[in-house]
Amino acid sequence: MTKTPFPVDGEISFRDALTKHIDLTSPISKKMLTAMIHLCEAQPDKALLEEVVKNKSTKYDELFKQNNLGLLDILSVVPSLRLTPDFIFQKCDLIMPRYYTIASSSLAYPEDLTIAISLSRFEVTLPDTGEKLIRDGLVSGYLEQIHKSHLAAGGNGPIPDTTMCFVKDSNFVMPATHDVPILMVGPGTGVVPFIGFMQEREKCQKSDDSVQLGSASLYFGCR
Ligand SMILES: Cc1cc2nc3c(=O)[nH]c(=O)nc-3n(C[C@H](O)[C@H](O)[C@H](O)COP(=O)(O)OP(=O)(O)OC[C@H]3O[C@@H](n4cnc5c(N)ncnc54)[C@H](O)[C@@H]3O)c2cc1C
C-alpha cells in the first residue's frame, strides 16, 4: 500500500505505477531522502545522504534544490541506491492533480470544453556529470505531447491517450443579466476564465436581439 492509495480499482502493475502515478519529478523531501539512506549499497552514498538530511546542513539546498532534482535524478547523486518495490509503493508520493480553468462557455459550446495551458519549463543539473536538462512541467508537458501528436494526426484523429480528470465548481460567476457592467480582473488566472465570459455574452446577444450588453473591462498582468 502507498501512503495515499493509488486512484485505481484492483491491482496495478509496476509499469503503470511508475509511468502514471508516482511523482518522479517534483522536489524530493528530506524525509524521503532519510528513508533512502539504508538502501544505498556504498558507504560514501550513505554518508552523503546523512549529511544532506542533517539539520542546518546546506547540502540539501546545494545538491537538490539548486539543481531542481526529482526522484528521476537520484542516481546522479547516489549511484549505489537500490530502490525496492516496498519503498516505491510505501514512501513515494503520488502525482497530485493540477488545476486548469475552463476557458469556454458551456452555453456557446455545449459539446466541447477548452482549456488554455502555458507550458512550464525548468532546468535540471545532474550533479555527477554537470549535464543540464530542460524539463517540461509534468502535466503541461504531458498535455503538450498529446496535443502535438493529435495535430500530427491531422487534428481530427482520436486523442492518443486518456487521463483522469474531475471538474470542480468555479468561483467565477457571471452576473444574472448581461446589461450589468462587468470588471474582470485576472491576476493569477490571466484571461482564461474570461474567454468563456465573452463567448457567453456573444452567444446570448446573437440568439436574442433584445439582450443589451453592459460594458466589460479586463485587467490582467503578464510576467
Ligand atoms: C485554480 C487554478 C487554476 C489554474 N488554471 C490554469 C490554467 O488555466 N492554465 C495554466 O496553464 N495553468 C493553470 N494553473 C496552473 C496549473 O495547475 C499547473 O500548476 C501548471 O500547469 C504547472 O504544472 P506542471 O505539472 O506542468 O508543472 P510542474 O511539474 O508542477 O512544475 C511546475 C514548476 O514547479 C517547479 N518544479 C517542478 N519540479 C521541480 C523540482 N524537482 N525542483 C524545483 N522546482 C521544481 C518548476 O518551477 C516548474 O516550472 C492553475 C492553477 C490553479 C491552482
The ligand as a Tripos MOL2 file, in Angstrom:
@<TRIPOS>MOLECULE
LIG
   53    58     1     0     0
SMALL
NO_CHARGES

@<TRIPOS>ATOM
      1 C1         -7.1450   27.2430   -9.5710 C.3       1 LIG1
      2 C2         -6.0180   27.0940  -10.5750 C.ar      1 LIG1
      3 C3         -6.2610   27.2880  -11.9110 C.ar      1 LIG1
      4 C4         -5.2210   27.1590  -12.8500 C.ar      1 LIG1
      5 N1         -5.5060   27.3820  -14.1700 N.ar      1 LIG1
      6 C5         -4.5190   27.2580  -15.0820 C.ar      1 LIG1
      7 C6         -4.7920   27.4840  -16.4810 C.ar      1 LIG1
      8 O1         -5.9220   27.7570  -16.8950 O.2       1 LIG1
      9 N2         -3.7610   27.3730  -17.3650 N.ar      1 LIG1
     10 C7         -2.4720   27.0510  -16.9330 C.ar      1 LIG1
     11 O2         -1.5820   26.9600  -17.7880 O.2       1 LIG1
     12 N3         -2.1990   26.8130  -15.6270 N.ar      1 LIG1
     13 C8         -3.1790   26.8980  -14.6930 C.ar      1 LIG1
     14 N4         -2.8950   26.6390  -13.3770 N.ar      1 LIG1
     15 C9         -1.5420   26.1310  -13.0180 C.3       1 LIG1
     16 C10        -1.5150   24.5990  -13.2470 C.3       1 LIG1
     17 O3         -2.3900   23.9530  -12.3340 O.3       1 LIG1
     18 C11        -0.1230   23.9520  -13.0350 C.3       1 LIG1
     19 O4          0.4130   24.3680  -11.8030 O.3       1 LIG1
     20 C12         0.8750   24.3160  -14.1490 C.3       1 LIG1
     21 O5          0.3790   23.8870  -15.4180 O.3       1 LIG1
     22 C13         2.2330   23.6080  -13.9000 C.3       1 LIG1
     23 O6          2.0030   22.2310  -13.7450 O.3       1 LIG1
     24 P1          3.0040   21.1770  -14.4160 P.3       1 LIG1
     25 O7          2.6410   19.8270  -13.8950 O.co2     1 LIG1
     26 O8          3.0800   21.3660  -15.8880 O.co2     1 LIG1
     27 O9          4.4140   21.6130  -13.8310 O.3       1 LIG1
     28 P2          5.1860   21.0260  -12.5050 P.3       1 LIG1
     29 O10         5.8570   19.7460  -12.8600 O.co2     1 LIG1
     30 O11         4.2310   21.0160  -11.3940 O.co2     1 LIG1
     31 O12         6.2700   22.1440  -12.3560 O.3       1 LIG1
     32 C14         5.8560   23.4690  -12.1160 C.3       1 LIG1
     33 C15         7.0320   24.2710  -11.6290 C.3       1 LIG1
     34 O13         7.4680   23.7330  -10.3650 O.3       1 LIG1
     35 C16         8.8700   23.8310  -10.2790 C.3       1 LIG1
     36 N5          9.4500   22.4740  -10.1190 N.ar      1 LIG1
     37 C17         8.9870   21.2890  -10.5800 C.ar      1 LIG1
     38 N6          9.7930   20.2710  -10.2200 N.ar      1 LIG1
     39 C18        10.8060   20.8260   -9.5240 C.ar      1 LIG1
     40 C19        11.9600   20.3000   -8.8680 C.ar      1 LIG1
     41 N7         12.2700   18.9990   -8.8620 N.pl3     1 LIG1
     42 N8         12.7650   21.1720   -8.2220 N.ar      1 LIG1
     43 C20        12.4850   22.5010   -8.1990 C.ar      1 LIG1
     44 N9         11.4080   23.0590   -8.7970 N.ar      1 LIG1
     45 C21        10.5740   22.2320   -9.4470 C.ar      1 LIG1
     46 C22         9.3760   24.4810  -11.5520 C.3       1 LIG1
     47 O14         9.4790   25.8700  -11.3540 O.3       1 LIG1
     48 C23         8.2650   24.2140  -12.5440 C.3       1 LIG1
     49 O15         8.2560   25.1490  -13.5820 O.3       1 LIG1
     50 C24        -3.9100   26.8000  -12.4270 C.ar      1 LIG1
     51 C25        -3.6640   26.5820  -11.0610 C.ar      1 LIG1
     52 C26        -4.6940   26.7370  -10.1510 C.ar      1 LIG1
     53 C27        -4.4060   26.4990   -8.6900 C.3       1 LIG1
@<TRIPOS>BOND
     1     1     2 1
     2     2     3 ar
     3     2    52 ar
     4     3     4 ar
     5     4     5 ar
     6     4    50 ar
     7     5     6 ar
     8     6     7 ar
     9     6    13 1
    10     7     8 2
    11     7     9 ar
    12     9    10 ar
    13    10    11 2
    14    10    12 ar
    15    12    13 ar
    16    13    14 ar
    17    14    15 1
    18    14    50 ar
    19    15    16 1
    20    16    17 1
    21    16    18 1
    22    18    19 1
    23    18    20 1
    24    20    21 1
    25    20    22 1
    26    22    23 1
    27    23    24 1
    28    24    25 2
    29    24    26 1
    30    24    27 1
    31    27    28 1
    32    28    29 2
    33    28    30 1
    34    28    31 1
    35    31    32 1
    36    32    33 1
    37    33    34 1
    38    33    48 1
    39    34    35 1
    40    35    36 1
    41    35    46 1
    42    36    37 ar
    43    36    45 ar
    44    37    38 ar
    45    38    39 ar
    46    39    40 ar
    47    39    45 ar
    48    40    41 1
    49    40    42 ar
    50    42    43 ar
    51    43    44 ar
    52    44    45 ar
    53    46    47 1
    54    46    48 1
    55    48    49 1
    56    50    51 ar
    57    51    52 ar
    58    52    53 1
@<TRIPOS>SUBSTRUCTURE
     1 LIG1         1 GROUP 0 **** ****
